[in-house]
Amino acid sequence: MSEFFRRAVAGCSAAAIVIAGLSACSTAADEGPLIAVSTNILGDVVEELVGGEASVMTLMKPNADPHSFEVSAREAGRMRAADLIVSNGLGLEEGLQQHLDAAAADGVEQFIAGDAIDVLAYGQGDAAGMPDPHFWTDPARMIDVVRALTPVLAEVDGIDEGAVRERSRAYLSRLEELDAEMAEAFGAIPPQQRALVTNHHVFGYLAQRFDFRVVGTVIPGGTTLAAPSASDLADLVDAVESTGVRTIFAESSSPDRLVRALADEADVHVEVVELFTESLTEAGGGAPDYLTMMRVNTQRIATGLSP
């Protein structure tokens, strides 16, 4: 091989390395800002607000349980490299907290939705007095979260502030429409029939906002990781019988075996209706986004509790 040819090959190899490096940098730059979001409910909201202004990595998969889902090592690494992490807070992400703490220690900016709302405490069960993280069942509180989140998203490097604020205004309008629809639907239910029994305590915010009573929950604590005792079930049977509740609501993210057992034990005609409360579904699963989830639940609750 001639000296000229060797130099030519070496030059081409070096050029290829440089081009590959530039291409990798260009690809990384093209991805834009990265926003990591803990739950798929908040992930949907963030995607509505940022549009194509950033990459959104939603950590919780469809139909998962927010109390117990886990992330891969790759996802944990990307969290620590994110421009912003959006989480629910209030003790919801039990399986993710160590990774949220690690990212915070690395200096990753975090927005915690629970910091933007008027927090309720659990009123019953083992979690009584602890903060209730299920604020999204009240659309008015989701409005509070969106209003607080918008300026944080708008300040992320690489995001068009005007575009985010415009999308936020449009989404807030849709949330206000949802709130009005829910108020109208629930307003048609006689007050004495606004009683909710579910397989764990998730409707505290909805109950306060729309004047419902939470008669009881099959799982006594605020997390699906808890388990009911025989006395818990017995107390709930008494509550069902004394109030005349005709419908028990089971969450799609948790098994409803216990709810059905309760319905049988109460020895009254009690229907079990599935709701989407803690997780969105796949595109064809009935609750692919937050607004749809809330509308489906509203219709099912109103139907289940109406005369």
C-alpha positions as CSV (number, residue, x, y, z in Angstrom):
1,M,0.0,0.0,0.0
2,S,1.4,3.4,-1.0
3,E,2.0,6.1,1.6
4,F,-0.6,8.3,-0.2
5,F,-3.2,5.5,0.0
6,R,-2.5,4.9,3.7
7,R,-2.9,8.6,4.4
8,A,-6.1,8.7,2.4
9,V,-7.6,5.8,4.4
10,A,-6.6,7.4,7.7
11,G,-8.1,10.7,6.7
12,C,-11.4,9.1,5.7
13,S,-11.5,7.1,9.0
14,A,-10.9,10.3,11.0
15,A,-13.5,12.1,8.9
16,A,-16.0,9.3,9.5
17,I,-15.4,9.5,13.3
18,V,-15.9,13.3,13.3
19,I,-19.1,13.0,11.2
20,A,-20.4,10.2,13.4
21,G,-19.8,12.4,16.4
22,L,-21.4,15.4,14.9
23,S,-24.4,13.2,13.9
24,A,-24.8,11.9,17.4
25,C,-24.6,15.5,18.8
26,S,-27.1,16.6,16.2
27,T,-29.5,13.8,17.1
28,A,-29.2,14.6,20.8
29,A,-29.8,18.3,20.1
30,D,-32.8,17.5,17.8
31,E,-34.5,15.7,20.7
32,G,-34.8,19.0,22.6
33,P,-35.6,19.3,26.3
34,L,-36.5,16.1,28.2
35,I,-39.3,16.2,30.8
36,A,-39.8,13.1,32.9
37,V,-43.3,12.6,34.4
38,S,-44.1,10.0,37.1
39,T,-47.8,9.0,36.5
40,N,-49.5,8.6,33.2
41,I,-52.3,11.0,34.2
42,L,-49.8,13.8,34.7
43,G,-47.9,12.6,31.6
44,D,-51.0,13.2,29.5
45,V,-51.5,16.7,31.0
46,V,-47.8,17.6,30.4
47,E,-48.0,16.4,26.8
48,E,-51.1,18.6,26.3
49,L,-49.2,21.6,27.5
50,V,-45.8,21.2,25.8
51,G,-47.0,19.7,22.5
52,G,-43.9,19.2,20.4
53,E,-41.8,21.6,22.4
54,A,-40.1,18.8,24.4
55,S,-39.8,15.1,24.7
56,V,-42.0,13.7,27.5
57,M,-41.0,10.5,29.2
58,T,-44.0,9.1,31.1
59,L,-42.7,6.5,33.6
60,M,-45.9,4.8,34.6
61,K,-47.3,2.5,32.0
62,P,-51.0,2.2,31.1
63,N,-53.1,0.2,33.6
64,A,-50.3,0.3,36.2
65,D,-50.7,1.0,39.9
66,P,-49.1,4.3,40.9
67,H,-48.3,3.1,44.4
68,S,-46.1,0.2,43.2
69,F,-44.9,0.6,39.7
70,E,-41.1,0.6,39.1
71,V,-38.8,1.9,36.4
72,S,-35.9,0.4,34.4
73,A,-32.3,1.3,35.0
74,R,-32.3,3.2,31.7
75,E,-35.4,5.2,32.7
76,A,-33.8,6.0,36.1
77,G,-30.7,7.2,34.3
78,R,-32.7,9.4,32.0
79,M,-34.6,10.9,35.0
80,R,-31.2,12.1,36.3
81,A,-30.5,13.7,33.0
82,A,-33.9,15.3,32.5
83,D,-34.5,19.1,32.3
84,L,-37.5,18.8,34.5
85,I,-39.3,16.0,36.5
86,V,-43.0,16.3,37.2
87,S,-44.4,14.1,39.9
88,N,-47.6,13.8,41.9
89,G,-46.1,13.8,45.4
90,L,-48.1,13.4,48.6
91,G,-46.7,9.9,49.1
92,L,-48.3,8.5,45.9
93,E,-45.2,7.2,44.0
94,E,-44.0,4.7,46.7
95,G,-42.0,2.6,44.2
96,L,-40.4,5.6,42.5
97,Q,-39.4,7.8,45.4
98,Q,-35.8,6.7,45.6
99,H,-35.3,7.7,42.0
100,L,-37.0,11.0,42.5
101,D,-34.7,11.7,45.5
102,A,-31.6,10.7,43.5
103,A,-32.5,13.0,40.7
104,A,-33.1,15.9,43.1
105,A,-29.7,15.2,44.7
106,D,-28.2,15.6,41.2
107,G,-29.8,19.0,40.9
108,V,-32.6,18.1,38.5
109,E,-35.5,20.6,38.8
110,Q,-38.7,19.1,40.0
111,F,-42.3,20.2,40.0
112,I,-44.5,18.4,42.6
113,A,-48.2,18.7,41.8
114,G,-49.2,18.2,45.4
115,D,-47.5,21.5,46.3
116,A,-49.9,23.4,44.0
117,I,-53.2,22.4,45.6
118,D,-55.2,22.6,48.8
119,V,-54.4,19.2,50.2
120,L,-57.0,17.0,51.9
121,A,-56.2,14.5,54.6
122,Y,-57.5,11.0,54.8
123,G,-60.4,10.9,57.2
124,Q,-60.6,7.1,57.9
125,G,-58.6,3.9,58.0
126,D,-54.9,3.4,58.8
127,A,-54.0,6.5,56.8
128,A,-56.3,8.9,58.7
129,G,-54.6,12.3,59.0
130,M,-52.1,11.6,56.2
131,P,-52.2,13.6,53.0
132,D,-54.5,12.2,50.3
133,P,-52.6,12.2,46.9
134,H,-55.6,11.6,44.6
135,F,-56.3,15.2,43.8
136,W,-57.0,14.6,40.1
137,T,-60.5,13.3,40.9
138,D,-61.4,17.0,41.4
139,P,-60.9,18.8,38.0
140,A,-60.8,22.2,39.9
141,R,-57.6,21.0,41.6
142,M,-56.2,19.8,38.3
143,I,-56.8,23.4,37.1
144,D,-54.7,24.6,40.0
145,V,-51.9,22.2,39.0
146,V,-51.9,23.3,35.3
147,R,-51.8,27.0,36.3
148,A,-48.8,26.4,38.6
149,L,-47.1,24.1,36.1
150,T,-47.4,26.3,33.0
151,P,-44.7,28.9,34.0
152,V,-42.3,26.1,35.1
153,L,-42.6,24.4,31.7
154,A,-42.3,27.8,29.9
155,E,-39.0,28.4,31.6
156,V,-37.3,25.2,30.5
157,D,-34.5,25.9,28.1
158,G,-35.4,25.1,24.5
159,I,-39.2,25.5,25.0
160,D,-41.1,28.2,23.3
161,E,-42.8,30.1,26.2
162,G,-45.5,31.6,24.1
163,A,-46.5,28.2,22.6
164,V,-46.7,26.6,26.0
165,R,-48.9,29.4,27.5
166,E,-51.2,29.3,24.5
167,R,-51.7,25.5,24.8
168,S,-52.2,26.0,28.5
169,R,-55.0,28.5,28.0
170,A,-56.7,26.1,25.6
171,Y,-56.4,23.1,28.0
172,L,-57.6,25.1,31.0
173,S,-60.7,25.9,29.0
174,R,-61.3,22.2,28.4
175,L,-60.8,21.5,32.1
176,E,-63.3,24.1,33.0
177,E,-65.8,22.6,30.6
178,L,-65.2,19.2,32.3
179,D,-65.8,20.6,35.7
180,A,-69.1,22.1,34.6
181,E,-70.2,18.8,33.0
182,M,-69.4,16.9,36.2
183,A,-71.3,19.4,38.3
184,E,-74.3,19.1,36.1
185,A,-74.3,15.3,36.1
186,F,-73.7,14.9,39.8
187,G,-76.2,17.6,40.6
188,A,-79.0,15.3,39.2
189,I,-78.3,12.7,41.8
190,P,-80.5,13.1,44.9
191,P,-78.3,14.2,47.8
192,Q,-79.2,11.1,49.9
193,Q,-77.9,8.8,47.2
194,R,-74.5,10.5,46.8
195,A,-72.6,7.7,48.7
196,L,-69.4,6.1,47.4
197,V,-68.0,2.7,48.2
198,T,-64.7,1.8,46.4
199,N,-61.9,-0.7,46.8
200,H,-59.6,1.9,48.3
201,H,-59.9,5.5,49.4
202,V,-59.5,7.5,46.2
203,F,-62.5,9.8,46.0
204,G,-61.9,12.2,48.9
205,Y,-61.4,15.2,46.6
206,L,-64.3,14.4,44.3
207,A,-66.5,13.9,47.3
208,Q,-65.6,17.3,48.7
209,R,-66.0,19.1,45.4
210,F,-69.3,17.6,44.4
211,D,-70.9,16.9,47.8
212,F,-70.6,13.1,48.0
213,R,-70.2,10.9,51.1
214,V,-67.5,8.3,51.2
215,V,-69.4,5.5,52.9
216,G,-66.4,3.2,53.1
217,T,-63.5,1.5,51.3
218,V,-62.6,-2.2,51.1
219,I,-58.9,-1.4,51.5
220,P,-58.7,0.8,54.6
221,G,-55.6,2.8,53.9
222,G,-54.7,5.2,51.2
223,T,-52.6,2.8,49.2
224,T,-53.5,-0.4,47.3
225,L,-50.6,-2.1,49.0
226,A,-52.7,-2.3,52.2
227,A,-55.0,-5.2,52.9
228,P,-58.4,-5.2,54.7
229,S,-59.0,-7.3,57.8
230,A,-62.1,-9.3,58.6
231,S,-63.3,-6.5,60.9
232,D,-62.8,-3.9,58.1
233,L,-65.0,-5.9,55.8
234,A,-67.6,-6.4,58.6
235,D,-67.7,-2.7,59.3
236,L,-68.2,-2.0,55.6
237,V,-71.0,-4.5,55.3
238,D,-72.8,-2.7,58.1
239,A,-72.2,0.7,56.3
240,V,-73.6,-0.7,53.1
241,E,-76.6,-2.2,54.7
242,S,-77.4,0.9,56.8
243,T,-77.1,3.4,53.9
244,G,-78.7,1.3,51.2
245,V,-75.9,1.8,48.7
246,R,-76.8,0.0,45.5
247,T,-73.5,0.3,43.6
248,I,-69.9,-0.3,44.6
249,F,-67.1,1.1,42.4
250,A,-64.0,-0.9,41.7
251,E,-60.9,0.7,40.3
252,S,-59.4,-0.6,37.0
253,S,-55.9,-0.5,38.4
254,S,-56.7,-2.9,41.2
255,P,-58.4,-6.3,41.4
256,D,-62.1,-6.2,42.3
257,R,-62.2,-9.6,43.9
258,L,-62.6,-8.1,47.4
259,V,-65.3,-5.8,46.2
260,R,-67.3,-8.6,44.7
261,A,-66.9,-10.7,47.9
262,L,-68.2,-7.7,49.9
263,A,-71.2,-7.4,47.6
264,D,-72.0,-11.1,48.1
265,E,-71.5,-10.9,51.9
266,A,-73.8,-7.9,52.2
267,D,-76.7,-10.1,51.0
268,V,-78.3,-7.2,49.1
269,H,-78.5,-6.3,45.5
270,V,-75.3,-4.3,44.9
271,E,-73.8,-3.8,41.5
272,V,-70.0,-3.6,41.0
273,V,-69.1,-0.9,38.4
274,E,-65.5,-0.5,37.2
275,L,-64.0,3.0,37.2
276,F,-60.7,4.4,35.8
277,T,-59.2,6.2,38.8
278,E,-55.5,5.8,39.2
279,S,-54.2,5.0,35.7
280,L,-55.0,5.7,32.1
281,T,-55.4,2.9,29.7
282,E,-54.0,2.1,26.2
283,A,-55.6,3.9,23.3
284,G,-58.5,1.4,23.0
285,G,-58.9,0.7,26.7
286,G,-61.6,3.2,27.6
287,A,-59.5,5.9,29.3
288,P,-56.6,6.9,27.0
289,D,-56.4,10.5,28.4
290,Y,-57.4,12.4,31.5
291,L,-60.4,14.2,30.1
292,T,-61.9,11.0,28.7
293,M,-61.2,9.1,32.0
294,M,-63.0,11.7,34.0
295,R,-66.0,11.8,31.7
296,V,-66.4,8.0,31.6
297,N,-66.2,7.9,35.4
298,T,-68.7,10.7,35.7
299,Q,-71.2,8.9,33.5
300,R,-70.7,5.6,35.4
301,I,-71.1,7.2,38.8
302,A,-74.1,9.2,37.8
303,T,-75.8,6.1,36.3
304,G,-74.9,3.8,39.2
305,L,-76.2,6.2,41.9
306,S,-79.3,7.6,40.1
307,P,-82.8,6.4,40.9
